[in-house]
Amino acid sequence: MDTCEMQVFLYAARMLRGLNWISHSSVL
């Protein structure tokens, strides 16, 4: 895996986690 691809993957994972957290916090 390229380091660039790794960066994009980590960024995407962080974004998804952020969206997940936001949706959960909005429910509460």
C-alpha positions in Angstrom: 0.0 0.0 0.0 1.3 3.5 -0.8 1.8 6.0 1.9 -0.5 8.4 0.1 -3.3 5.7 0.0 -2.7 5.0 3.6 -3.1 8.7 4.4 -6.4 8.8 2.5 -7.6 5.6 4.2 -6.8 7.0 7.7 -8.5 10.3 6.7 -11.6 8.5 5.5 -11.8 6.4 8.7 -11.5 9.5 10.8 -14.3 11.2 8.8 -16.5 8.2 9.2 -15.8 8.0 13.0 -16.6 11.7 13.3 -19.9 11.3 11.4 -20.8 8.3 13.6 -20.0 10.3 16.8 -22.0 13.3 15.5 -25.1 11.2 14.7 -24.9 9.4 18.1 -24.5 12.7 20.0 -27.4 14.3 18.1 -29.6 11.4 19.1 -28.6 12.0 22.8 
